[in-house]
Amino acid sequence: MARSARAQEEIRRFLDIGAVQVAELDLDGDEAVLRPGPGSPPVTHGEVFVLVRRGGRPVGTLLGRVPEGADPKAVLAARAGAECAAAQAGEPGELGEPPYASVVVATRERAGQLARALDSLLAQDHPRFEIVVVDNAPVTSETRELIERKYAERVRYVCEPVPGLAAAHNAGLDAVGAGVVAFTDDDVVADPRWLTELTAPFAADAGLGCSTGLILPARLTTPAQVLLESHGGFAKGFTPRTYDPAHPPGDEPLFPFTAGRFGSGANMAFRTAVLRSVGGFDPATGAGTAARGGDDLYGFVRVLAQGHRLRYTPHALVWHHHRETWRDLETQAYGYGAGLTAYLTAVLVNRPALLPAFLARLPRGLAHARALTAVRETEGAGGAGTPGDHDVRTHPWPRRLSRLQRRGMVYGPVGYLKARRALRAPVRENTARGAR
């Protein structure tokens, strides 16, 4: 098929993707409880993306269809009962009491989304925590005014003039006072037990340096949102896992350089002293810089490289508002590729001792990169998935997005070096002024 014809077919397929409802189904007790996802209307007939819980804890997802005129709860509960029969939620108190924690939310000119996120954070069941909002390179006073007007007694405001997500996170890291610092984004809704589940592992494991959690879609109303989620979205599954550099995982031959498997920046926490000891995040990485991303991955690898463990727990849940348009997907695909190689460049620049291990894994890494950016066709039929694995690819991944991701990976090291130069430029200007 000619490229233009193939592109037209991809556009047609994309525009034909229909909306999917988002819901939660709790199987605890004799009576299942079905409720819409955060901000969603009540469930009706049609396709439904369902988070399945037991005892309130996430145990899996499924994609089901409710026939017109049928009872959504009965249909989805029967499906979940069959597919999630073996899924266990775990004991509620197994990790002990969570430590005092700080939550950092970086934002820039998105006061409406920020308010929604802060409302969910203030509803956390964690016994003792603080919230710090970092206003990154603001052009208006909208964020500061929101905090002062609505959240002044519960939320601290910090302004970071240097643009970039890593710079904002470092400003938050400097400002916090707790032994554990959690990071999330302004476009999420946090589950009420999110902070408790994310921080409790630190009390149980003195060698833990980082924890990450589950990210699910808050809405699936546009083709872009559905396409992204049908290829896995940001979720990492429903199996808790601890990554220990002293005992590298046998099924991860590229460990620790495939940091994207560990989690994402919208749902992560660090032992504060550990993150500070590695210098925080590299300010030349992250959204808002020429590097486009990779600040979270950089943090994961630096902590692991220092000998600390990382734990992924699916019980720590945030609902993420995915980007809504095709242009957003293009930007995301390119940025993901750029951030991936930018963070690797940052790790090697800041920790040259890791170079031999990186070179030893390079051949497999190149094969992994090719697989990562390959055109992914559909898998399965009728949208049927299995709990904890909603990456069933009910829609093909467009070739243009794969090409953009590859281009981003080529650009990433260049973007990182550009970002480093941009950070040094104000220093040079100030030095020159002082010399005059």
N, C-alpha and C positions, 0 to 999 in steps of 0.2 A: 504494500500500500504506500503511495506517495506521501511525503511528509505532510503536505498541506491537507490531504484527505484524512490522514491519520489524526492530525490535530483537530480537524472539524469533528471527527468521530469522538475524540476525547471530550471535546466541549459538549457535544450532545449528551454523552453519558453523564457528564458532571451535572448538567442542568436537569436531567431526569431523576436525580437522587431526591427522594422524598424525605420529609421531616419524620423524626422518630421521637416518641414521648419518652420521658425519663421518670422513673418511679423507684420506690424502695419497698421491699417486701420483707417483713420480719416474721420468721417462722417460729419464734419462741412461744411456748405454751400450746394450748389446744386450738387457739384461734389465730390464724394468720392475720397480720395487719398490713394493708396496702395503703401507701400514701404517695402523693406526687413528689418528684424531686424538688429541691429548693427553688422557689420561684416559678414552678410549673403549675398548670391547671390540673384539675382532677383527671385521672386516667379514663380514657374511653376506648372505643374500638380502634384497631390499627396496630402498627408496630410499636413495641415498647422495649426500651432498654431498662433492665431491672437490676438494681443492686439487691442481692439477697443477704439478709442478716440472720444470725442466731443469737439470741440474748442481747440484741442491739449491736453486735459486732459484725462487720462485713466478712462474708465467707465466700462470695462468688458473684458473678454477673451472668445474665442470660439475655438473649434477644428473642422475644416472643411476639406472636401476633394474636390479638384479641378479635374474634369474629364479631361482626355487627350484631347487636342484640344480646351478646353474651355478657356474663358477669366477669369483669376484668380480674377481680380478686380470685375467683374460683379457677379461672383459666390459668393465671400465672402461678397460683399456689400449687396447682397440680403439676405444672411443668417444673417448678422449683423443687417440689418434693421428690420428683423422680430424679432430677439431675444433681441435687445438692444433698442427697440422703447421707452421704459419708462425710460431708463438710462439718468441721467442728469449730466452734468459736473460741475455745480456750477458756481457762479459768479467769474471771474478772480481776482477781487480786494477785495474779501470779508474779507480777513484776515489782510489787511493793509500792510504797508511796512515792509519787513523783516529786522531784526536787523543785525548789523555787526556780522560776524560769522567766526569761525575758523574751518577748516576741517582737521582732523587727519587721516592719512592713515598709518597703521602698515604694515610692509613688511619684508620678509626675503628671500634673494637670488632668487627673481623672477623679475628681472629688466625688462624683456620683457613685462610681464603682468602689471607691475607698470606703465610703460610708456603709455600703452593704457588707464589705469585708469586716469592718470594725464592729458592726453590730453582732456579727457571728462570733468574733473573737471575745467580745465582752460577755457572751453567753456561755463561755467555756466552764466546764465543771472542775477545772484544775483548782486546787485549794489556794495557791498563792502565785501570782504572776504579774508582770508589768508589760505594757505595750508602748513601743517607741515607733513613731511614724517618721520616716526620713523623706523629706521633700527634696527631690533631686533636680538641681538646676532649674528651679521654677521660673516661669516667665510672668506668672500672675500670683496674687496673694490668696487664691481660692482655697488651696489646701490648708494653709495656716488659719484662715478665717473659719473653715469648717471645724478644725480641731478646737479652736478657741470658743466657738459658738456652741458646739454640741458635745464635745468629748474632753473638755479641758481638765476635768477632775480625774479622768481615768487613763488618758493617753498623753504621752510626752511628744512634743514636736521638736524635730531637729532639721535644720536646713543644711544640705550639702551642695555647694555651688559647682563642684566638679561633676560634669555629666558622666553617666555610666552606672550600671547596676552594681558593679563591684565596689565602686567608690561610695555609693549609697550604703551598701551593706557594711563596708568598713566603718563608715560614720556611725551606723547603728551599733556595731561591735564596740566602738570606743565609748559609746554612751551608756551601755547596759551595766547593771549591777549584779545580775544573777549568775550562778555557776553554770547554767545551761542557757544557751541562746538559740531560739527557733526563728526561722525565716519563712515568710510566706509572701504572696503577691497580693496586689490590690484587686485582682480580678477573680478571687476565690470566695467561696462560702465554706467556713470551717465547720465540720461536724462537732457537736457539743463536747465529745470526748477526745477531739483531735490532740490537744496539747497534753492531756494526761497520758494518752497512749504513746505519743512521740517522745516524751521526756522520761517516763517511768523506767525505760531500760538503763538509763544512766545511773539510777540508784542501785540497780542490780549488778552492774558490771563496771568496776573501777577502771578497766582498760578500754572502755568504750569511748571513742572520740567523736562519733557522728551517728545520727539516726535519720532515716528517711521514711516516708509513708506513702500511702495510696492516693492517687489523683484520678478522679472520675469526672465525666462531663456534667456540668450543671444543666446544659440545654443542648439539644440536637435538632435545631429548627432550620438550619440552612444546609445546603449541599456541602459546603466547606467543612462544617462541624461534623457532619455524618461521615464524610470521607476520611477525615483525620482519625476519628474514633474507630472506624471499621478496620483501620490498620494499626490498632493498638493504642492510639492516643498517647497519654503520659503514664499509663498504668504499668506496673511491674508485677502484676499477679497477686495471688492471695496466700502465698506460702511465706511465712516469716523466715528470714535468713540472716545469718551473721557472717560477715566477711572478715577474715583474720589474716593479716599479712604474715604471721608466723606459720600459718598452715594454708597456703594458697589453694583455692578451690580447684579440684581436678577437672571440672567441666568448664573452667574459664581460663584457657591457655594464654589469653592476652592480659590477664589480671596483673596490675590494677588499671591498665590503660583503657579498658572498655568501661569507663566510669559512667557512661549513660545507662548501664544496667543497674546501677546502685540506687538511682532515684533522680529527682529533679528539684530545682531551686524553689519551686512553689511549696515544697513540703520537706523541709530539712531542719535538723537541729545539731548543734555542736556543743561539746564541753567548752565553755568560754575560754578557759586557760589554754586549752589545746589549740583552738583556732588562733588565738593571739600569738601563741608560740611559733606558728608557721608563718606569721606575718599577715594573717587574714586572707582576703581574696586579692588576686592581682588586679589592680585598678585598670590595667590595659585590656582586660577581658570584660565580657558581659554586654548585654543590650545597652544601646546608647553610646557605644564606642565603635571604632572602625573594625574591631574584632567581631562584632555582632553577637557574641554569646560566649559560653564556656566557663563563666565564672564559678558556677556551682560545681562543674566537673573538676575544675582546678582544685577547689576546696576539698573534694572527696579524696583525690589522689594524694594531695599533700599530707592530709591527716593519716591516710593509710601508709604512706611512705615513711612516716615518723614512727610507725609501729603500733598505732592505735586501731582498734576494731571499728567496723561500721555495721550497723544493724538496720535491716529493712523490715518494717512492720506494717502489714496491710490494715491493721486496726486503727492506725492514725490516718484519718480520711479528710481530704478537702475536695470540694466540688469546684471545678475550674470552668470558667466561661471561655470556651475556645473562641478563637478569631472567626469572623463570620463570612468573609468573602474569598473569592478566588485569588485576588491580589494579596490578601493576607496569607494564604497558603504559599504563594510564590515567595513572599518575603520570609516566611517561616522556614521553607525548605532551604533557601539559600543561606539564611542565618544559622540554621542547624548545622549545615555542612561547614560553614566558616568557623562557627564556635567550636566545633569538634577539633579541627586541626589547630585553631588558635590556642585552645587550652593545652594541647600537647606541646606546642611551641613554648608556651608560658612555663609549663612544668620543667621542660628541659633547660630553659634559660635560667630559671630560679633554683633548680636542683640538678646541676650537671651530673651528679653522681648516678642519676637514673638512666643516663644515656646508654651504657652497656646493656642494661635490661631491656630498654626500648629497642635497640638495634637487634637484639636476639629475637624479639617478637615481631620485627618488621615484616618478614615475608607473610606470616599469618595475618598480620594487621592489614596488609594490602588486600588479601583475599577477603577479609572481613569488610573492608571498605567497599569493595566491588559488590558484595552481597547486600550491604546496607543500602546502596544507591541503585540497585537493580529495579527494573520495572516489575512490580508485584501484581500478578493477576489475581483473580478471585479464587477463593477456596471455599469449599462447602456449598451447600444448597439451601435456599430458602431462608438464609439468615440464621440458621441454627448454630449455636455455639455451645461451649461447655463452661461451667462455672470457673471463674478465675482466668479464663482465656477467651476474651472477647475479640481477639485479633483474628477474626474469621474471614476477613477480606471479602466482604459481600460486594465491594465495588473495586474495580481495578485502579491501581495507583498510576496516575498519568505520567507519560514519558517526560513531559516538560518539567515536572516537579523533580524527577530523578536527575535530569540534566542539571537543573539549578542546584541541587544538593551537591553534585560532583563539582560544579564550578565553584561553589562556596568552599568546598574542601581544598581546592587549589589556591583559593584566595586567602584562606584563614591565616597562614603564617605572615603573609604580607600585611593583612589587616592588623594583626597583633603588633607588628613592628611599627606600623603607622600610629597605632594608639599609644605606644610607648613614646614615640617622638612627640606626639601631641601633649602628653603629660609633662614632658621636659621643657616644652616651649615656654610656658609661663615662668619657669625657674630661670631660663636663660634671659628672658625679658627683664625680670626683676634684678638679675645680676648686672645686666647692662645699664639699667637705670641707676643702680647704686654706684657704678663706676664713673658716671657722668658728674 
